[in-house]
Amino acid sequence: MKINQKLFFQLGIVILFFGLIGILINNLTINLIRTGLGINFSWLFKPASFALAEHPLPYSSSDSYAWALFIGWLNSLQVIVSSLLLATFLGILVGFARTGKNSLLGIISAGYITIIRQTPLLLQLMFWYFVGFLGLKDNVLIHIKDIFIISNQGIELSGFKLSSEFSALLLGLSIFTSAYIAEVIRGGILSVPRGQWEAYRSLGLSERKGLISIIIPQALPAIIPGLTSQYLNLAKNSTLAIAVGYSDIYAINDTIINQTGRAIECFLILLTSFLLLNLLISNSMEIINRIIINSRKYN
């Protein structure tokens, strides 16, 4: 009897869910018919008629909307991947400092985490863009023999130039996410039983070697899920690029909506793009997690 009730309850939820979806689709279809728009993607092949400040591939205003969206997607990938790498590096450093024996580093890292986590990301992005780069009065802040230059035009590394918009977004996303990653790292390290710490110390291993070879491998299963969550958040937070004028896929979608009025199609493209990206991130991290778990079983 209990099983039948459970099945009927689950069936009712499924019917309710698909019923709501059907109502929404029906209302959307009716409204589109009334406005005479309908849903089509033929406009994707029309000239975009707007310029892009940054484009990793050749682009001109005569190119199609589809090509403009692809360029925006590449721009998004560039800043997301770069920010993931930098945020992970900073998060590991701060996380280790937070759990280390050096009390000064512990206080500094705790202050860093507190300030960054309690400040809105949008405010941090605006700070890095308007104060960190555009606010430079002398144009150049750091100049090291044409190898490393920071100016109001952005960052230059051995001839490789990063615009002020990209640089502000990179620093803002990386520093903001690193504070959360640091706490994930700290939580994972502290989840390892104290007996493991005492065991490697009794064997005469140094703190550094014991941490790397004994503690971290045991902490990784607890770190990976939290790390995945922060990676997904970073990818979604990258849509704030519009606040600093960076030409990511969201900003380009916004421009296309203003020109064509095709809000539904643009949002479908945007949702699909980020869905695929987030699935790629989560599945990749899941594979890494399984490899770690399996390696621990065999060891």
C-alpha positions in Angstrom: 0.0 0.0 0.0 2.8 2.4 0.9 4.6 1.6 -2.4 1.4 2.4 -4.4 1.0 5.7 -2.5 4.6 6.6 -3.2 4.2 5.8 -6.9 1.0 7.9 -7.2 2.7 10.8 -5.4 5.7 10.7 -7.8 3.3 10.4 -10.8 1.4 13.4 -9.6 4.6 15.4 -9.3 5.6 14.5 -12.8 2.2 15.4 -14.2 2.2 18.7 -12.4 5.7 19.5 -13.6 5.0 18.8 -17.3 1.6 20.5 -17.0 3.3 23.7 -15.8 5.8 23.4 -18.6 3.0 22.9 -21.1 1.1 26.0 -19.9 4.3 28.1 -20.2 5.0 26.9 -23.7 1.4 27.5 -24.7 1.3 31.0 -23.3 4.6 31.8 -25.0 3.4 30.5 -28.4 0.1 32.5 -28.1 2.0 35.7 -27.3 4.4 35.2 -30.1 1.6 34.6 -32.6 -0.2 37.8 -31.4 2.9 39.9 -31.9 3.6 38.3 -35.2 7.2 37.4 -34.3 7.2 33.6 -34.0 10.4 31.7 -33.3 13.1 31.5 -36.0 16.8 31.8 -36.3 17.2 33.1 -39.8 18.4 36.4 -38.5 21.6 34.7 -37.3 22.9 34.9 -40.9 22.2 38.6 -41.3 25.0 41.2 -40.9 25.6 42.1 -37.2 26.4 45.8 -38.0 28.3 46.4 -34.8 32.0 46.3 -33.9 33.7 44.3 -31.2 36.6 45.7 -29.2 38.1 42.2 -28.7 38.0 39.3 -31.1 40.5 36.3 -31.1 39.5 35.6 -34.7 39.0 38.1 -37.6 35.7 39.9 -37.2 34.1 43.0 -38.9 30.7 44.6 -38.6 29.6 43.0 -41.9 29.9 39.5 -40.4 26.8 37.6 -39.4 25.2 37.6 -36.0 26.1 33.9 -35.7 29.8 34.8 -36.1 29.5 37.6 -33.6 28.0 35.2 -31.1 30.8 32.7 -31.7 33.4 35.4 -31.1 31.6 36.2 -27.9 31.6 32.6 -26.9 35.4 32.4 -27.5 35.9 35.6 -25.4 33.8 34.0 -22.6 35.9 30.8 -22.7 39.1 32.8 -22.6 38.2 34.7 -19.5 36.6 31.7 -17.8 39.5 29.3 -18.4 42.1 31.9 -17.4 40.2 32.8 -14.3 39.7 29.1 -13.3 43.5 28.6 -13.4 44.4 31.8 -11.6 41.6 31.4 -9.0 42.7 27.8 -8.3 46.4 28.8 -7.9 45.5 31.7 -5.5 42.9 29.6 -3.6 45.5 26.9 -3.0 48.1 29.4 -1.7 45.6 31.1 0.6 44.1 27.8 1.8 47.5 26.4 2.7 48.4 29.7 4.5 45.1 29.5 6.4 45.9 26.0 7.7 49.6 26.4 8.2 51.5 27.0 11.4 52.6 30.5 10.6 50.2 32.7 12.6 50.9 35.9 10.7 50.1 34.2 7.3 47.0 32.7 9.0 45.8 36.2 10.1 46.5 37.7 6.6 44.8 34.9 4.8 41.8 35.0 7.1 41.5 38.7 6.5 41.8 38.2 2.8 39.0 35.6 2.8 36.7 37.7 5.0 37.1 40.9 3.0 36.7 39.3 -0.4 33.7 37.1 0.6 31.8 40.0 2.2 32.1 42.3 -0.8 29.8 41.9 -3.8 31.5 40.7 -6.9 30.1 43.5 -9.1 31.6 46.0 -6.8 35.0 44.3 -7.0 34.9 44.2 -10.8 34.0 47.9 -10.9 36.9 48.6 -8.5 39.5 46.8 -10.6 38.3 48.4 -13.8 37.7 52.0 -12.8 40.2 52.3 -10.0 42.7 49.5 -10.7 43.3 50.3 -14.4 41.4 53.4 -15.7 42.3 55.3 -12.6 46.0 55.1 -13.2 47.1 58.8 -13.6 50.6 58.1 -14.8 49.4 55.6 -17.5 52.0 53.0 -16.4 52.1 51.5 -12.9 54.7 48.8 -13.4 57.2 48.5 -16.2 59.8 45.7 -16.1 62.0 45.8 -19.3 59.0 45.3 -21.7 58.5 41.8 -20.0 55.7 42.8 -17.6 53.8 46.0 -17.9 50.7 47.2 -16.0 49.1 50.4 -17.4 45.7 51.9 -17.9 45.5 50.0 -21.1 45.7 46.6 -19.3 48.5 44.1 -18.7 51.3 43.1 -21.1 53.3 40.0 -20.7 56.3 39.7 -23.1 54.3 41.2 -25.9 51.1 39.4 -25.1 48.6 42.1 -24.4 45.5 41.8 -22.1 43.0 44.7 -22.4 42.0 46.7 -19.3 38.5 45.1 -19.6 39.8 41.6 -19.8 42.4 42.2 -17.0 39.8 43.7 -14.7 37.4 40.8 -15.3 40.2 38.3 -14.9 41.4 39.7 -11.6 38.0 40.3 -10.2 36.7 36.8 -11.0 39.9 35.1 -9.9 40.3 36.9 -6.6 36.6 36.6 -5.7 36.5 32.9 -6.4 39.9 32.2 -4.8 38.5 33.2 -1.4 35.9 30.5 -1.7 38.3 28.0 -3.1 40.6 28.7 -0.1 37.9 27.8 2.3 37.2 24.6 0.3 40.9 23.7 0.5 41.0 24.5 4.2 37.8 22.4 4.9 39.2 19.4 3.0 42.5 19.5 4.8 40.9 19.8 8.2 38.6 16.8 7.3 41.6 14.5 7.5 41.7 12.9 11.0 44.4 14.3 13.3 45.8 10.8 13.7 47.1 11.0 10.1 49.0 14.2 11.0 50.5 12.6 14.0 51.4 9.5 12.0 53.6 11.2 9.4 55.2 13.4 12.1 56.1 10.3 14.1 57.8 8.9 11.0 60.0 12.0 10.9 58.5 13.5 7.7 58.7 17.2 7.2 55.5 19.3 7.3 55.7 20.0 3.6 56.3 16.4 2.6 53.7 15.1 4.9 51.1 17.6 3.7 51.8 16.8 0.0 52.1 13.0 0.3 49.8 12.1 3.2 47.2 14.8 3.9 46.4 16.2 0.4 45.6 12.8 -1.2 43.2 12.0 1.6 41.6 15.5 1.5 41.0 15.5 -2.3 37.7 13.5 -2.2 36.3 16.2 0.2 37.8 19.1 -1.9 36.7 18.1 -5.4 32.9 18.5 -4.9 33.3 22.0 -3.4 35.8 22.9 -6.0 33.4 21.9 -8.8 30.7 24.1 -7.3 33.0 27.1 -7.3 34.1 26.5 -10.9 30.5 26.5 -11.9 29.8 29.7 -10.0 32.8 31.4 -11.7 31.5 30.4 -15.2 28.1 31.9 -14.4 29.6 35.0 -12.7 31.5 35.7 -15.9 28.3 37.2 -17.3 29.0 40.3 -15.2 31.6 41.1 -17.9 29.0 43.5 -19.3 29.6 45.8 -16.3 33.2 46.5 -17.5 32.5 46.5 -21.2 34.1 43.2 -22.1 32.6 41.6 -25.2 31.5 38.2 -23.9 28.6 36.2 -25.2 26.2 37.8 -22.7 27.1 41.3 -23.7 26.8 40.4 -27.4 23.5 38.8 -26.8 22.3 42.0 -25.1 23.3 44.0 -28.2 21.6 41.6 -30.6 18.4 41.7 -28.5 18.4 45.5 -28.7 18.9 45.4 -32.5 16.6 42.6 -33.5 14.1 42.2 -30.6 14.8 38.4 -30.7 15.0 38.1 -26.9 13.7 34.5 -26.7 16.0 33.1 -29.3 19.0 34.9 -27.8 18.2 33.7 -24.3 17.8 30.1 -25.7 21.3 30.4 -27.3 22.7 31.8 -24.0 21.1 29.2 -21.8 22.3 26.4 -24.2 25.8 27.7 -24.2 26.2 27.9 -20.5 24.4 24.6 -20.0 27.0 22.9 -22.2 29.8 24.7 -20.5 28.6 23.8 -17.0 28.1 20.1 -18.1 31.6 20.0 -19.4 33.0 21.4 -16.1 30.9 19.2 -13.8 31.6 16.0 -15.9 35.3 16.7 -16.1 35.5 17.2 -12.3 33.4 14.0 -11.8 35.9 12.1 -13.9 38.8 13.5 -11.8 36.9 12.6 -8.6 36.4 9.0 -9.8 40.1 8.7 -10.7 41.1 9.9 -7.2 38.6 7.5 -5.5 39.7 4.5 -7.6 43.4 5.3 -7.0 42.8 5.4 -3.2 41.1 2.0 -3.4 44.0 0.3 -5.2 46.5 2.0 -2.9 
